[in-house]
């Protein structure tokens, strides 16, 4: 959380992009319980999501639902600065393309001239990684990985349920100052190695998820088992 504290000290505001999944949600649980939590000025922090299952608000499968239970319900966040991705019960109804365009418009409205981007320069963007190397809802070989202009797109036919999702694209992810890729378990070890080995982002989307200033792979021992020793610095024993 030092990065967010530094952002607030320097500019009076900050931005954080949350992820979902088992390990992503567990990180938020740990953060909610950590003493460092109170060092963050949550009232002046914009909170976004890297991807979302296109399901109604409150559905237990939504990343937003997990993040609220794990962290956001326990901190003094400004509701107007928490920006969940719309679902089929949102203003665009069951039209994921329109919902994606709406979220992109919110990101554009929140960007500043100094960002030089269609999205804010997120201070920290958190991502999980799948066993096949996906991040957010960018799955290997899918059309969204070829996107160069749009910052948010709808995904159809995702290989994990539900099949319809919204996701940031790689250009939006790369606008972040820092990208944190979080992984736990030996089933992620191969994907982590590929992401660090120079693989192409169409085949291994995590290989294209890089921050402008820093990219951190935060791994347990099992997920780091196949990382070359010279690249390895474990986040936990």
Secondary structure, DSSP 8 states (H G I E B T S, - for coil): -HHHHHHHHHHS-EEEEE--HHHHHHHHHHHHHSGGGGGS-GGGEEEEESEEES--TT-TTSHHHHHHHHTGGGS---GGGB-----TTSTTTT-HHHHHHHHHHHHHHH--GGG-SSS---SEEEEE--TTS-BTTB-TT-GGGG-SS-SEEEE-S-SSSSS-EEEE-HHHHTTSSEEEEEE-SGGGHHHHHHHTTT--TTT-GGGG---SSEEEEEE-TTTTTTS-GGG---S--
